[in-house]
């Protein structure tokens, strides 16, 4: 089982709808909401890292979500051996061992 902490940001006027959408997702639980800023702290439970990444993609695709990023990750009892980062987390520039950095963090 993998657990991840995800920070979700929505415009404050859409906060309630986003919280409802998050609570409707399997394995997702809303833990904290800042009504003034639209920041929402979510915990996601997933079977493995690939399901965890897919869940994060589903969160990012929800209507009115401005940003969603994993800020904490815990792997528990994952019997699969990973030789490296999953492809969706790798920087695909030749010779790079770095993780993908969201574009808005590069500016």
Phi and psi restraints in degrees (range 20) as a CNS / XPLOR table:
assign (resid 1 and name C) (resid 2 and name N)
       (resid 2 and name CA) (resid 2 and name C) 1.0 -111.1 20.0 2
assign (resid 2 and name N) (resid 2 and name CA)
       (resid 2 and name C) (resid 3 and name N) 1.0 139.7 20.0 2
assign (resid 2 and name C) (resid 3 and name N)
       (resid 3 and name CA) (resid 3 and name C) 1.0 -119.7 20.0 2
assign (resid 3 and name N) (resid 3 and name CA)
       (resid 3 and name C) (resid 4 and name N) 1.0 139.2 20.0 2
assign (resid 3 and name C) (resid 4 and name N)
       (resid 4 and name CA) (resid 4 and name C) 1.0 -137.4 20.0 2
assign (resid 4 and name N) (resid 4 and name CA)
       (resid 4 and name C) (resid 5 and name N) 1.0 142.2 20.0 2
assign (resid 4 and name C) (resid 5 and name N)
       (resid 5 and name CA) (resid 5 and name C) 1.0 -95.5 20.0 2
assign (resid 5 and name N) (resid 5 and name CA)
       (resid 5 and name C) (resid 6 and name N) 1.0 129.2 20.0 2
assign (resid 5 and name C) (resid 6 and name N)
       (resid 6 and name CA) (resid 6 and name C) 1.0 -124.9 20.0 2
assign (resid 6 and name N) (resid 6 and name CA)
       (resid 6 and name C) (resid 7 and name N) 1.0 130.6 20.0 2
assign (resid 6 and name C) (resid 7 and name N)
       (resid 7 and name CA) (resid 7 and name C) 1.0 -95.4 20.0 2
assign (resid 7 and name N) (resid 7 and name CA)
       (resid 7 and name C) (resid 8 and name N) 1.0 122.0 20.0 2
assign (resid 7 and name C) (resid 8 and name N)
       (resid 8 and name CA) (resid 8 and name C) 1.0 -113.7 20.0 2
assign (resid 8 and name N) (resid 8 and name CA)
       (resid 8 and name C) (resid 9 and name N) 1.0 138.4 20.0 2
assign (resid 8 and name C) (resid 9 and name N)
       (resid 9 and name CA) (resid 9 and name C) 1.0 -122.8 20.0 2
assign (resid 9 and name N) (resid 9 and name CA)
       (resid 9 and name C) (resid 10 and name N) 1.0 130.0 20.0 2
assign (resid 9 and name C) (resid 10 and name N)
       (resid 10 and name CA) (resid 10 and name C) 1.0 -132.5 20.0 2
assign (resid 10 and name N) (resid 10 and name CA)
       (resid 10 and name C) (resid 11 and name N) 1.0 156.2 20.0 2
assign (resid 10 and name C) (resid 11 and name N)
       (resid 11 and name CA) (resid 11 and name C) 1.0 -61.7 20.0 2
assign (resid 11 and name N) (resid 11 and name CA)
       (resid 11 and name C) (resid 12 and name N) 1.0 138.1 20.0 2
assign (resid 11 and name C) (resid 12 and name N)
       (resid 12 and name CA) (resid 12 and name C) 1.0 -51.7 20.0 2
assign (resid 12 and name N) (resid 12 and name CA)
       (resid 12 and name C) (resid 13 and name N) 1.0 -34.5 20.0 2
assign (resid 12 and name C) (resid 13 and name N)
       (resid 13 and name CA) (resid 13 and name C) 1.0 -71.0 20.0 2
assign (resid 13 and name N) (resid 13 and name CA)
       (resid 13 and name C) (resid 14 and name N) 1.0 -16.3 20.0 2
assign (resid 13 and name C) (resid 14 and name N)
       (resid 14 and name CA) (resid 14 and name C) 1.0 -106.7 20.0 2
assign (resid 14 and name N) (resid 14 and name CA)
       (resid 14 and name C) (resid 15 and name N) 1.0 3.0 20.0 2
assign (resid 14 and name C) (resid 15 and name N)
       (resid 15 and name CA) (resid 15 and name C) 1.0 -53.2 20.0 2
assign (resid 15 and name N) (resid 15 and name CA)
       (resid 15 and name C) (resid 16 and name N) 1.0 -49.0 20.0 2
assign (resid 15 and name C) (resid 16 and name N)
       (resid 16 and name CA) (resid 16 and name C) 1.0 -61.8 20.0 2
assign (resid 16 and name N) (resid 16 and name CA)
       (resid 16 and name C) (resid 17 and name N) 1.0 -41.6 20.0 2
assign (resid 16 and name C) (resid 17 and name N)
       (resid 17 and name CA) (resid 17 and name C) 1.0 -65.9 20.0 2
assign (resid 17 and name N) (resid 17 and name CA)
       (resid 17 and name C) (resid 18 and name N) 1.0 -39.3 20.0 2
assign (resid 17 and name C) (resid 18 and name N)
       (resid 18 and name CA) (resid 18 and name C) 1.0 -66.7 20.0 2
assign (resid 18 and name N) (resid 18 and name CA)
       (resid 18 and name C) (resid 19 and name N) 1.0 -42.1 20.0 2
assign (resid 18 and name C) (resid 19 and name N)
       (resid 19 and name CA) (resid 19 and name C) 1.0 -60.4 20.0 2
assign (resid 19 and name N) (resid 19 and name CA)
       (resid 19 and name C) (resid 20 and name N) 1.0 -43.5 20.0 2
assign (resid 19 and name C) (resid 20 and name N)
       (resid 20 and name CA) (resid 20 and name C) 1.0 -60.4 20.0 2
assign (resid 20 and name N) (resid 20 and name CA)
       (resid 20 and name C) (resid 21 and name N) 1.0 -44.2 20.0 2
assign (resid 20 and name C) (resid 21 and name N)
       (resid 21 and name CA) (resid 21 and name C) 1.0 -64.0 20.0 2
assign (resid 21 and name N) (resid 21 and name CA)
       (resid 21 and name C) (resid 22 and name N) 1.0 -40.7 20.0 2
assign (resid 21 and name C) (resid 22 and name N)
       (resid 22 and name CA) (resid 22 and name C) 1.0 -64.0 20.0 2
assign (resid 22 and name N) (resid 22 and name CA)
       (resid 22 and name C) (resid 23 and name N) 1.0 -45.4 20.0 2
assign (resid 22 and name C) (resid 23 and name N)
       (resid 23 and name CA) (resid 23 and name C) 1.0 -64.3 20.0 2
assign (resid 23 and name N) (resid 23 and name CA)
       (resid 23 and name C) (resid 24 and name N) 1.0 -21.9 20.0 2
assign (resid 23 and name C) (resid 24 and name N)
       (resid 24 and name CA) (resid 24 and name C) 1.0 -80.8 20.0 2
assign (resid 24 and name N) (resid 24 and name CA)
       (resid 24 and name C) (resid 25 and name N) 1.0 -14.8 20.0 2
assign (resid 24 and name C) (resid 25 and name N)
       (resid 25 and name CA) (resid 25 and name C) 1.0 -79.0 20.0 2
assign (resid 25 and name N) (resid 25 and name CA)
       (resid 25 and name C) (resid 26 and name N) 1.0 135.9 20.0 2
assign (resid 25 and name C) (resid 26 and name N)
       (resid 26 and name CA) (resid 26 and name C) 1.0 -65.5 20.0 2
assign (resid 26 and name N) (resid 26 and name CA)
       (resid 26 and name C) (resid 27 and name N) 1.0 133.0 20.0 2
assign (resid 26 and name C) (resid 27 and name N)
       (resid 27 and name CA) (resid 27 and name C) 1.0 82.0 20.0 2
assign (resid 27 and name N) (resid 27 and name CA)
       (resid 27 and name C) (resid 28 and name N) 1.0 4.7 20.0 2
assign (resid 27 and name C) (resid 28 and name N)
       (resid 28 and name CA) (resid 28 and name C) 1.0 -113.8 20.0 2
assign (resid 28 and name N) (resid 28 and name CA)
       (resid 28 and name C) (resid 29 and name N) 1.0 134.6 20.0 2
assign (resid 28 and name C) (resid 29 and name N)
       (resid 29 and name CA) (resid 29 and name C) 1.0 -134.5 20.0 2
assign (resid 29 and name N) (resid 29 and name CA)
       (resid 29 and name C) (resid 30 and name N) 1.0 127.7 20.0 2
assign (resid 29 and name C) (resid 30 and name N)
       (resid 30 and name CA) (resid 30 and name C) 1.0 -81.0 20.0 2
assign (resid 30 and name N) (resid 30 and name CA)
       (resid 30 and name C) (resid 31 and name N) 1.0 128.7 20.0 2
assign (resid 30 and name C) (resid 31 and name N)
       (resid 31 and name CA) (resid 31 and name C) 1.0 -110.2 20.0 2
assign (resid 31 and name N) (resid 31 and name CA)
       (resid 31 and name C) (resid 32 and name N) 1.0 -29.7 20.0 2
assign (resid 31 and name C) (resid 32 and name N)
       (resid 32 and name CA) (resid 32 and name C) 1.0 -151.0 20.0 2
assign (resid 32 and name N) (resid 32 and name CA)
       (resid 32 and name C) (resid 33 and name N) 1.0 140.5 20.0 2
assign (resid 32 and name C) (resid 33 and name N)
       (resid 33 and name CA) (resid 33 and name C) 1.0 -134.2 20.0 2
assign (resid 33 and name N) (resid 33 and name CA)
       (resid 33 and name C) (resid 34 and name N) 1.0 129.4 20.0 2
assign (resid 33 and name C) (resid 34 and name N)
       (resid 34 and name CA) (resid 34 and name C) 1.0 -103.7 20.0 2
assign (resid 34 and name N) (resid 34 and name CA)
       (resid 34 and name C) (resid 35 and name N) 1.0 104.1 20.0 2
assign (resid 34 and name C) (resid 35 and name N)
       (resid 35 and name CA) (resid 35 and name C) 1.0 -62.6 20.0 2
assign (resid 35 and name N) (resid 35 and name CA)
       (resid 35 and name C) (resid 36 and name N) 1.0 -33.2 20.0 2
assign (resid 35 and name C) (resid 36 and name N)
       (resid 36 and name CA) (resid 36 and name C) 1.0 -72.9 20.0 2
assign (resid 36 and name N) (resid 36 and name CA)
       (resid 36 and name C) (resid 37 and name N) 1.0 -36.6 20.0 2
assign (resid 36 and name C) (resid 37 and name N)
       (resid 37 and name CA) (resid 37 and name C) 1.0 -103.1 20.0 2
assign (resid 37 and name N) (resid 37 and name CA)
       (resid 37 and name C) (resid 38 and name N) 1.0 -14.5 20.0 2
assign (resid 37 and name C) (resid 38 and name N)
       (resid 38 and name CA) (resid 38 and name C) 1.0 79.6 20.0 2
assign (resid 38 and name N) (resid 38 and name CA)
       (resid 38 and name C) (resid 39 and name N) 1.0 12.3 20.0 2
assign (resid 38 and name C) (resid 39 and name N)
       (resid 39 and name CA) (resid 39 and name C) 1.0 -81.3 20.0 2
assign (resid 39 and name N) (resid 39 and name CA)
       (resid 39 and name C) (resid 40 and name N) 1.0 136.5 20.0 2
assign (resid 39 and name C) (resid 40 and name N)
       (resid 40 and name CA) (resid 40 and name C) 1.0 -133.1 20.0 2
assign (resid 40 and name N) (resid 40 and name CA)
       (resid 40 and name C) (resid 41 and name N) 1.0 128.1 20.0 2
assign (resid 40 and name C) (resid 41 and name N)
       (resid 41 and name CA) (resid 41 and name C) 1.0 -101.1 20.0 2
assign (resid 41 and name N) (resid 41 and name CA)
       (resid 41 and name C) (resid 42 and name N) 1.0 126.6 20.0 2
assign (resid 41 and name C) (resid 42 and name N)
       (resid 42 and name CA) (resid 42 and name C) 1.0 -125.0 20.0 2
assign (resid 42 and name N) (resid 42 and name CA)
       (resid 42 and name C) (resid 43 and name N) 1.0 144.1 20.0 2
assign (resid 42 and name C) (resid 43 and name N)
       (resid 43 and name CA) (resid 43 and name C) 1.0 -111.7 20.0 2
assign (resid 43 and name N) (resid 43 and name CA)
       (resid 43 and name C) (resid 44 and name N) 1.0 132.1 20.0 2
assign (resid 43 and name C) (resid 44 and name N)
       (resid 44 and name CA) (resid 44 and name C) 1.0 -117.7 20.0 2
assign (resid 44 and name N) (resid 44 and name CA)
       (resid 44 and name C) (resid 45 and name N) 1.0 134.1 20.0 2
assign (resid 44 and name C) (resid 45 and name N)
       (resid 45 and name CA) (resid 45 and name C) 1.0 -110.5 20.0 2
assign (resid 45 and name N) (resid 45 and name CA)
       (resid 45 and name C) (resid 46 and name N) 1.0 132.9 20.0 2
assign (resid 45 and name C) (resid 46 and name N)
       (resid 46 and name CA) (resid 46 and name C) 1.0 -143.4 20.0 2
assign (resid 46 and name N) (resid 46 and name CA)
       (resid 46 and name C) (resid 47 and name N) 1.0 157.7 20.0 2
assign (resid 46 and name C) (resid 47 and name N)
       (resid 47 and name CA) (resid 47 and name C) 1.0 -69.3 20.0 2
assign (resid 47 and name N) (resid 47 and name CA)
       (resid 47 and name C) (resid 48 and name N) 1.0 -38.0 20.0 2
assign (resid 47 and name C) (resid 48 and name N)
       (resid 48 and name CA) (resid 48 and name C) 1.0 -153.9 20.0 2
assign (resid 48 and name N) (resid 48 and name CA)
       (resid 48 and name C) (resid 49 and name N) 1.0 -179.9 20.0 2
assign (resid 48 and name C) (resid 49 and name N)
       (resid 49 and name CA) (resid 49 and name C) 1.0 -64.5 20.0 2
assign (resid 49 and name N) (resid 49 and name CA)
       (resid 49 and name C) (resid 50 and name N) 1.0 -33.7 20.0 2
assign (resid 49 and name C) (resid 50 and name N)
       (resid 50 and name CA) (resid 50 and name C) 1.0 -67.5 20.0 2
assign (resid 50 and name N) (resid 50 and name CA)
       (resid 50 and name C) (resid 51 and name N) 1.0 -41.4 20.0 2
assign (resid 50 and name C) (resid 51 and name N)
       (resid 51 and name CA) (resid 51 and name C) 1.0 -66.5 20.0 2
assign (resid 51 and name N) (resid 51 and name CA)
       (resid 51 and name C) (resid 52 and name N) 1.0 -33.7 20.0 2
assign (resid 51 and name C) (resid 52 and name N)
       (resid 52 and name CA) (resid 52 and name C) 1.0 -64.5 20.0 2
assign (resid 52 and name N) (resid 52 and name CA)
       (resid 52 and name C) (resid 53 and name N) 1.0 -44.4 20.0 2
assign (resid 52 and name C) (resid 53 and name N)
       (resid 53 and name CA) (resid 53 and name C) 1.0 -66.4 20.0 2
assign (resid 53 and name N) (resid 53 and name CA)
       (resid 53 and name C) (resid 54 and name N) 1.0 -41.9 20.0 2
assign (resid 53 and name C) (resid 54 and name N)
       (resid 54 and name CA) (resid 54 and name C) 1.0 -60.9 20.0 2
assign (resid 54 and name N) (resid 54 and name CA)
       (resid 54 and name C) (resid 55 and name N) 1.0 -40.3 20.0 2
assign (resid 54 and name C) (resid 55 and name N)
       (resid 55 and name CA) (resid 55 and name C) 1.0 -63.4 20.0 2
assign (resid 55 and name N) (resid 55 and name CA)
       (resid 55 and name C) (resid 56 and name N) 1.0 -41.1 20.0 2
assign (resid 55 and name C) (resid 56 and name N)
       (resid 56 and name CA) (resid 56 and name C) 1.0 -63.2 20.0 2
assign (resid 56 and name N) (resid 56 and name CA)
       (resid 56 and name C) (resid 57 and name N) 1.0 -39.4 20.0 2
assign (resid 56 and name C) (resid 57 and name N)
       (resid 57 and name CA) (resid 57 and name C) 1.0 -63.4 20.0 2
assign (resid 57 and name N) (resid 57 and name CA)
       (resid 57 and name C) (resid 58 and name N) 1.0 -38.9 20.0 2
assign (resid 57 and name C) (resid 58 and name N)
       (resid 58 and name CA) (resid 58 and name C) 1.0 -64.0 20.0 2
assign (resid 58 and name N) (resid 58 and name CA)
       (resid 58 and name C) (resid 59 and name N) 1.0 -41.0 20.0 2
assign (resid 58 and name C) (resid 59 and name N)
       (resid 59 and name CA) (resid 59 and name C) 1.0 -63.0 20.0 2
assign (resid 59 and name N) (resid 59 and name CA)
       (resid 59 and name C) (resid 60 and name N) 1.0 -46.4 20.0 2
assign (resid 59 and name C) (resid 60 and name N)
       (resid 60 and name CA) (resid 60 and name C) 1.0 -61.5 20.0 2
assign (resid 60 and name N) (resid 60 and name CA)
       (resid 60 and name C) (resid 61 and name N) 1.0 -29.8 20.0 2
assign (resid 60 and name C) (resid 61 and name N)
       (resid 61 and name CA) (resid 61 and name C) 1.0 -84.7 20.0 2
assign (resid 61 and name N) (resid 61 and name CA)
       (resid 61 and name C) (resid 62 and name N) 1.0 -6.2 20.0 2
assign (resid 61 and name C) (resid 62 and name N)
       (resid 62 and name CA) (resid 62 and name C) 1.0 -64.0 20.0 2
assign (resid 62 and name N) (resid 62 and name CA)
       (resid 62 and name C) (resid 63 and name N) 1.0 144.1 20.0 2
assign (resid 62 and name C) (resid 63 and name N)
       (resid 63 and name CA) (resid 63 and name C) 1.0 -58.5 20.0 2
assign (resid 63 and name N) (resid 63 and name CA)
       (resid 63 and name C) (resid 64 and name N) 1.0 139.5 20.0 2
assign (resid 63 and name C) (resid 64 and name N)
       (resid 64 and name CA) (resid 64 and name C) 1.0 73.9 20.0 2
assign (resid 64 and name N) (resid 64 and name CA)
       (resid 64 and name C) (resid 65 and name N) 1.0 7.6 20.0 2
assign (resid 64 and name C) (resid 65 and name N)
       (resid 65 and name CA) (resid 65 and name C) 1.0 -84.6 20.0 2
assign (resid 65 and name N) (resid 65 and name CA)
       (resid 65 and name C) (resid 66 and name N) 1.0 120.7 20.0 2
assign (resid 65 and name C) (resid 66 and name N)
       (resid 66 and name CA) (resid 66 and name C) 1.0 -81.1 20.0 2
assign (resid 66 and name N) (resid 66 and name CA)
       (resid 66 and name C) (resid 67 and name N) 1.0 -42.1 20.0 2
assign (resid 66 and name C) (resid 67 and name N)
       (resid 67 and name CA) (resid 67 and name C) 1.0 -154.4 20.0 2
assign (resid 67 and name N) (resid 67 and name CA)
       (resid 67 and name C) (resid 68 and name N) 1.0 144.8 20.0 2
assign (resid 67 and name C) (resid 68 and name N)
       (resid 68 and name CA) (resid 68 and name C) 1.0 -147.1 20.0 2
assign (resid 68 and name N) (resid 68 and name CA)
       (resid 68 and name C) (resid 69 and name N) 1.0 124.1 20.0 2
assign (resid 68 and name C) (resid 69 and name N)
       (resid 69 and name CA) (resid 69 and name C) 1.0 -138.8 20.0 2
assign (resid 69 and name N) (resid 69 and name CA)
       (resid 69 and name C) (resid 70 and name N) 1.0 141.7 20.0 2
assign (resid 69 and name C) (resid 70 and name N)
       (resid 70 and name CA) (resid 70 and name C) 1.0 -73.4 20.0 2
assign (resid 70 and name N) (resid 70 and name CA)
       (resid 70 and name C) (resid 71 and name N) 1.0 125.2 20.0 2
assign (resid 70 and name C) (resid 71 and name N)
       (resid 71 and name CA) (resid 71 and name C) 1.0 -113.8 20.0 2
assign (resid 71 and name N) (resid 71 and name CA)
       (resid 71 and name C) (resid 72 and name N) 1.0 -9.5 20.0 2
assign (resid 71 and name C) (resid 72 and name N)
       (resid 72 and name CA) (resid 72 and name C) 1.0 -149.2 20.0 2
assign (resid 72 and name N) (resid 72 and name CA)
       (resid 72 and name C) (resid 73 and name N) 1.0 144.2 20.0 2
assign (resid 72 and name C) (resid 73 and name N)
       (resid 73 and name CA) (resid 73 and name C) 1.0 -143.1 20.0 2
assign (resid 73 and name N) (resid 73 and name CA)
       (resid 73 and name C) (resid 74 and name N) 1.0 133.4 20.0 2
assign (resid 73 and name C) (resid 74 and name N)
       (resid 74 and name CA) (resid 74 and name C) 1.0 -133.0 20.0 2
assign (resid 74 and name N) (resid 74 and name CA)
       (resid 74 and name C) (resid 75 and name N) 1.0 128.6 20.0 2
assign (resid 74 and name C) (resid 75 and name N)
       (resid 75 and name CA) (resid 75 and name C) 1.0 -106.5 20.0 2
assign (resid 75 and name N) (resid 75 and name CA)
       (resid 75 and name C) (resid 76 and name N) 1.0 122.0 20.0 2
assign (resid 75 and name C) (resid 76 and name N)
       (resid 76 and name CA) (resid 76 and name C) 1.0 -127.5 20.0 2
assign (resid 76 and name N) (resid 76 and name CA)
       (resid 76 and name C) (resid 77 and name N) 1.0 129.1 20.0 2
assign (resid 76 and name C) (resid 77 and name N)
       (resid 77 and name CA) (resid 77 and name C) 1.0 53.0 20.0 2
assign (resid 77 and name N) (resid 77 and name CA)
       (resid 77 and name C) (resid 78 and name N) 1.0 45.2 20.0 2
assign (resid 77 and name C) (resid 78 and name N)
       (resid 78 and name CA) (resid 78 and name C) 1.0 -99.5 20.0 2
assign (resid 78 and name N) (resid 78 and name CA)
       (resid 78 and name C) (resid 79 and name N) 1.0 107.9 20.0 2
assign (resid 78 and name C) (resid 79 and name N)
       (resid 79 and name CA) (resid 79 and name C) 1.0 -76.4 20.0 2
assign (resid 79 and name N) (resid 79 and name CA)
       (resid 79 and name C) (resid 80 and name N) 1.0 -12.9 20.0 2
assign (resid 79 and name C) (resid 80 and name N)
       (resid 80 and name CA) (resid 80 and name C) 1.0 -73.4 20.0 2
assign (resid 80 and name N) (resid 80 and name CA)
       (resid 80 and name C) (resid 81 and name N) 1.0 137.0 20.0 2
assign (resid 80 and name C) (resid 81 and name N)
       (resid 81 and name CA) (resid 81 and name C) 1.0 -96.7 20.0 2
assign (resid 81 and name N) (resid 81 and name CA)
       (resid 81 and name C) (resid 82 and name N) 1.0 125.1 20.0 2
assign (resid 81 and name C) (resid 82 and name N)
       (resid 82 and name CA) (resid 82 and name C) 1.0 -103.3 20.0 2
assign (resid 82 and name N) (resid 82 and name CA)
       (resid 82 and name C) (resid 83 and name N) 1.0 125.3 20.0 2
assign (resid 82 and name C) (resid 83 and name N)
       (resid 83 and name CA) (resid 83 and name C) 1.0 -82.1 20.0 2
assign (resid 83 and name N) (resid 83 and name CA)
       (resid 83 and name C) (resid 84 and name N) 1.0 -15.2 20.0 2
assign (resid 83 and name C) (resid 84 and name N)
       (resid 84 and name CA) (resid 84 and name C) 1.0 -172.9 20.0 2
assign (resid 84 and name N) (resid 84 and name CA)
       (resid 84 and name C) (resid 85 and name N) 1.0 -173.2 20.0 2
assign (resid 84 and name C) (resid 85 and name N)
       (resid 85 and name CA) (resid 85 and name C) 1.0 -67.3 20.0 2
assign (resid 85 and name N) (resid 85 and name CA)
       (resid 85 and name C) (resid 86 and name N) 1.0 142.7 20.0 2
assign (resid 85 and name C) (resid 86 and name N)
       (resid 86 and name CA) (resid 86 and name C) 1.0 -58.5 20.0 2
assign (resid 86 and name N) (resid 86 and name CA)
       (resid 86 and name C) (resid 87 and name N) 1.0 150.0 20.0 2
assign (resid 86 and name C) (resid 87 and name N)
       (resid 87 and name CA) (resid 87 and name C) 1.0 -53.3 20.0 2
assign (resid 87 and name N) (resid 87 and name CA)
       (resid 87 and name C) (resid 88 and name N) 1.0 -38.2 20.0 2
assign (resid 87 and name C) (resid 88 and name N)
       (resid 88 and name CA) (resid 88 and name C) 1.0 -69.8 20.0 2
assign (resid 88 and name N) (resid 88 and name CA)
       (resid 88 and name C) (resid 89 and name N) 1.0 -10.5 20.0 2
assign (resid 88 and name C) (resid 89 and name N)
       (resid 89 and name CA) (resid 89 and name C) 1.0 -104.9 20.0 2
assign (resid 89 and name N) (resid 89 and name CA)
       (resid 89 and name C) (resid 90 and name N) 1.0 -5.3 20.0 2
assign (resid 89 and name C) (resid 90 and name N)
       (resid 90 and name CA) (resid 90 and name C) 1.0 -88.8 20.0 2
assign (resid 90 and name N) (resid 90 and name CA)
       (resid 90 and name C) (resid 91 and name N) 1.0 145.1 20.0 2
assign (resid 90 and name C) (resid 91 and name N)
       (resid 91 and name CA) (resid 91 and name C) 1.0 -79.2 20.0 2
assign (resid 91 and name N) (resid 91 and name CA)
       (resid 91 and name C) (resid 92 and name N) 1.0 118.1 20.0 2
assign (resid 91 and name C) (resid 92 and name N)
       (resid 92 and name CA) (resid 92 and name C) 1.0 -86.3 20.0 2
assign (resid 92 and name N) (resid 92 and name CA)
       (resid 92 and name C) (resid 93 and name N) 1.0 12.0 20.0 2
assign (resid 92 and name C) (resid 93 and name N)
       (resid 93 and name CA) (resid 93 and name C) 1.0 -70.3 20.0 2
assign (resid 93 and name N) (resid 93 and name CA)
       (resid 93 and name C) (resid 94 and name N) 1.0 140.1 20.0 2
assign (resid 93 and name C) (resid 94 and name N)
       (resid 94 and name CA) (resid 94 and name C) 1.0 -57.1 20.0 2
assign (resid 94 and name N) (resid 94 and name CA)
       (resid 94 and name C) (resid 95 and name N) 1.0 131.3 20.0 2
assign (resid 94 and name C) (resid 95 and name N)
       (resid 95 and name CA) (resid 95 and name C) 1.0 79.4 20.0 2
assign (resid 95 and name N) (resid 95 and name CA)
       (resid 95 and name C) (resid 96 and name N) 1.0 5.7 20.0 2
assign (resid 95 and name C) (resid 96 and name N)
       (resid 96 and name CA) (resid 96 and name C) 1.0 -94.9 20.0 2
assign (resid 96 and name N) (resid 96 and name CA)
       (resid 96 and name C) (resid 97 and name N) 1.0 133.0 20.0 2
assign (resid 96 and name C) (resid 97 and name N)
       (resid 97 and name CA) (resid 97 and name C) 1.0 -105.3 20.0 2
assign (resid 97 and name N) (resid 97 and name CA)
       (resid 97 and name C) (resid 98 and name N) 1.0 10.4 20.0 2
assign (resid 97 and name C) (resid 98 and name N)
       (resid 98 and name CA) (resid 98 and name C) 1.0 -81.4 20.0 2
assign (resid 98 and name N) (resid 98 and name CA)
       (resid 98 and name C) (resid 99 and name N) 1.0 158.8 20.0 2
assign (resid 98 and name C) (resid 99 and name N)
       (resid 99 and name CA) (resid 99 and name C) 1.0 -80.2 20.0 2
assign (resid 99 and name N) (resid 99 and name CA)
       (resid 99 and name C) (resid 100 and name N) 1.0 158.0 20.0 2
assign (resid 99 and name C) (resid 100 and name N)
       (resid 100 and name CA) (resid 100 and name C) 1.0 -69.7 20.0 2
assign (resid 100 and name N) (resid 100 and name CA)
       (resid 100 and name C) (resid 101 and name N) 1.0 131.5 20.0 2
assign (resid 100 and name C) (resid 101 and name N)
       (resid 101 and name CA) (resid 101 and name C) 1.0 -106.7 20.0 2
assign (resid 101 and name N) (resid 101 and name CA)
       (resid 101 and name C) (resid 102 and name N) 1.0 127.5 20.0 2
assign (resid 101 and name C) (resid 102 and name N)
       (resid 102 and name CA) (resid 102 and name C) 1.0 -54.5 20.0 2
assign (resid 102 and name N) (resid 102 and name CA)
       (resid 102 and name C) (resid 103 and name N) 1.0 139.9 20.0 2
assign (resid 102 and name C) (resid 103 and name N)
       (resid 103 and name CA) (resid 103 and name C) 1.0 -55.0 20.0 2
assign (resid 103 and name N) (resid 103 and name CA)
       (resid 103 and name C) (resid 104 and name N) 1.0 -35.4 20.0 2
assign (resid 103 and name C) (resid 104 and name N)
       (resid 104 and name CA) (resid 104 and name C) 1.0 -69.9 20.0 2
assign (resid 104 and name N) (resid 104 and name CA)
       (resid 104 and name C) (resid 105 and name N) 1.0 -15.4 20.0 2
assign (resid 104 and name C) (resid 105 and name N)
       (resid 105 and name CA) (resid 105 and name C) 1.0 -86.3 20.0 2
assign (resid 105 and name N) (resid 105 and name CA)
       (resid 105 and name C) (resid 106 and name N) 1.0 -11.3 20.0 2
assign (resid 105 and name C) (resid 106 and name N)
       (resid 106 and name CA) (resid 106 and name C) 1.0 -88.7 20.0 2
assign (resid 106 and name N) (resid 106 and name CA)
       (resid 106 and name C) (resid 107 and name N) 1.0 -9.3 20.0 2
